[in-house]
Amino acid sequence: MTIGDRSALSAVQPTFGLRVRWEDLELRLPDDSELLALASLAASGVHNLDVVPFSWPWTRGTSEEVSRNVLAHQWRNRGRADADDWVLSLALFRGGAIIGEQQISAKHFPVTRSGLTGSWLGLRYHGQGIGTRMRLMALHLAFEGFGAMELISDAYEDNPASNAVSRRLGYTVSGTRFAAREGRSVLETRYRMTREQWNSRGDGLRAEITLEGLPPVRQLLGMTRPD
């Protein structure tokens, strides 16, 4: 897809014009050619397969099956762009290469101002601090771009990386529950970041993150009323 093609697509579906940038990282919706690269990345490995850190085991199966799961997930979420039910499944790029996905979703956001985040990185990019940075970019988009009042992140007890990111960024634990995963019970922790916590974050979490293409996305998703 050329730059002109993407501009034409963004004119119809503004979410394709949204970009979140921080130094060498960028979040944006992948076009179809980029989506194939995202699927290939997932098929090459997202985590140790002994434990699946997701609510459904989309990373199980052959490379082709995992790739199809990624394609189906992205195609389904592209159509969820209504004020009362939206999902942004943003690909994470570093130096032009796709290295993961960061998702933000919400229902009835103009009323609740509450959203949910989830993410994954290609296995070879783990342990480099990227998970913390991409979550911070998502928080910046939600709070500074969309006027959120809270963001929620859930993590299973055997997903130390996600739990560590939430603690590092200053979330508070708002509850735990036992969830069913692949036929077994697993403890899940819910983390909450409020507007007040976000505003009072330390200097180390105040990055130079830029947002592009924001106004038409806000209008599309019903965020045009005063915060």
N, C-alpha and C positions, 0 to 999 in steps of 0.2 A: 504494500500500500504506500503510495507516495504522500508527500506532505499535503498536496492539494486534495487528494482523496480523503485524507483524514480530516482536513478542514471542512470538506463538504459533509462528511459523516457527523462531525461535531455540530454542524449547523442544525441537523435534524435531531441528533441525540447528544445533548450537551455534555453528558458524562465522559464522552470520548475526548473532550477538550480539557479536562481537568488534569493538572499536573502538580505534584508536590515534590519540591526539590530541596536537597540538603547536600552541599558539597558534591561528592561523587555518586550520590544515591538519588533515584527518582522513582516516584510512584505514579502510574497511569494505567488506564484500562488497556489491555493488550488487543491489538487488531488480530485478524485471523492468522497472519503469518507469525506474529509474535506468540500467539496462543499455542501454536505447534511447538515452539521452542520451550514454552512453559510446561507443556505436557511431557516433552522429552526430558526436561530437567527432573520432573517428579518421578518419571519412570526410572531414572538413574539412581534414585534413592533420596528419601526425605528424613528417615530416622532408622534406628536399629529396629529391625522387624520383629524382635522378641516382644515388643510392646507397641501398640498403636495409640498415639496420644490424641486421637480424634474420636468424636462421638459415633462415627460410622467408619468402617475400615476401607476407605477408598484407596489406600496405598497397598492393599493386598492384591495379589494376582500377578499375571504376566505384565511385561512392559506395555503391551498393547492394551490390556485391560486398565491399567493405571492411567495411561494416556487418555483413553476414552472417558474415564471418570473425570479427569480434569476438563476435557472438552465439554462434557455434559454439564458440569458444575458452572463453568463460565458462561455457556450459552443460556442456561436457565437464569442465571443471575443478571445477565444483560437486560432481560425483560422486566426485572423488578426495579422499576424506577418511578414509583408512585409515592406521593407524600405520605401515605399511610403504610407503605411497605416497600422499602428500598434496600438494595445491597450494592456496595461498591467493592468488587473483587479486583483489586489493583495489583498489577504485576510490579515487582521490585526490580529495578534495573541498576546495575553498577557499571559505569563505563560503557554503557550501551548494551551490556549483556544481561539477560534475565537470570536472576538468582533466587527468586522466591515470590510469594504472594502475601499481601496484606489486605484483609477484608474488614470493612465497617458495615454494619447493618442496623436497621432500626424499624420499628413499627410505631405509627402515630407520633412521629418525631416532632412535628410542629406543636403538639400538646405536651408530650412528656419530656422532650429535649434529652432523651436517654438513648444511648446506642451501645452496641456490642461489637467487640473486635475479636479477630482470630487471624492466625498467620502460619506460614510454614516457610522454611528455607531449604534449598538443596543441601543435601548432607555434607557436601564438600565445603560449604560456606559456614558451617557451625563453628562455634568457639572463637569468633572474630569480633564479637560485640555488635554484629549487624542486627540481631534480633531486638536489642535495646533501641537502636537507632530507628529501625522501621516502626516500632511501636510509638516512639516519640513523635515521629512524623504523622502517624495516624491520630494521635492525641492533638497535635497542633491543628490538623485539618478539622477535627471535630469541634474543638473548643474555640479556636480563633477563626476558622472559616465558617462553621455551621452554627455556632452559638450554643453548643451543647451545655447541659448542666451536669451530666454525669456520663461516664463510660464504664462499661462492665467487661471484665475478662475472666473466663473460666479456665481452670487447669486441673487435670488429674494429679493425684499425689505422686505418680511415677513419671511426671513430666517436669523434672527439676529446672530445665532451662526456662520454660514459661513462667513457673512460679518465681524464679529468681528475677526475671525481668520485671514482673509486677511489683515485687518488693523494692527493687532498685529504683523504680520510678516513683515510688511513694504511694502506691495504692494501699488501701486498707482492706482487711478481710471482712466481708459482709455476711459470710455464712459458709457452711459446708453441707454436703449431702452425699448419700451413696447413690451412684448411678450404675446402670447396666451397660456393660461394654463387652462385646463378643461373648455373651453368655455368663459373664462374671460380674461381681459387684466391685466397684472401685470408688474410692473417696474423691470427690470433686470439690475444689475450693473456688468460691466466687470472690473476685477482687473488685473494688469500686474506687474509681477516681472521680471526685467531685470538682465542680468549678472552683470552689474555695481552695482545694488542695492544689489544683493546677495553677491558680493565680499566685499561690505562696511557695511554689517550687523554688529550689535553690538555683544559683547562677549556673551551676554545672549542667542543668537541664534546660537552659534557655538558649537554644540553638538558632542560627540564622536559617530558618526554613522559609521558603517562598511558596506561594500558592498562585497558580495560573488557571484561568478559565473558570473562576469561582462564581461570578454573578449569575450566568445562565443555569448553572447547576442548582444554586439556591432557589431560583425561580421554579425550576422543574420539580424540585422536591418540597415545595411549599414552605420555604424558609424566609419568605419576604416580609413577614410581619416583624415588628420591633422585637428584639430579644427581651 
